C-alpha cells in the first residue's frame, strides 16, 4: 500500500487543529470590535 499515508493523516490532523484554534481565536477577537462599534 502507500507508505506516506500516516504522514498525510498527521498533516491533516495538524491542519484541523490549526483551523479549530484559529476559529476559536477569531470567535474571541471578532466580537470585540463589533461591540465597540455598537457603542
C-alpha positions in Angstrom: 0.0 0.0 0.0 1.1 3.6 0.3 3.8 4.3 3.0 3.1 8.0 3.1 -0.5 7.7 4.3 0.3 8.0 8.1 2.2 11.2 7.4 -0.7 12.6 5.4 -3.1 11.8 8.2 -0.8 13.5 10.7 -0.7 16.6 8.5 -4.5 16.5 8.1 -5.0 16.4 11.8 -2.5 19.2 12.3 -4.3 21.4 9.8 -7.6 20.6 11.5 -6.2 21.6 14.9 -4.9 24.8 13.4 -8.2 25.6 11.8 -10.0 24.9 15.1 -7.6 27.1 17.1 -7.9 29.9 14.5 -11.7 29.6 14.6 -11.7 29.9 18.4 -9.3 32.9 18.4 -11.4 34.5 15.7 -14.6 33.9 17.8 -12.9 35.6 20.7 -11.4 38.5 18.8 -14.1 39.4 16.2 -17.0 40.1 18.6 -14.9 42.7 20.5 -14.7 45.3 17.6 -18.4 44.8 16.9 -19.4 45.6 20.5 -17.0 48.6 20.4 -18.6 49.8 17.2 -22.1 49.4 18.7 -21.1 51.8 21.4 
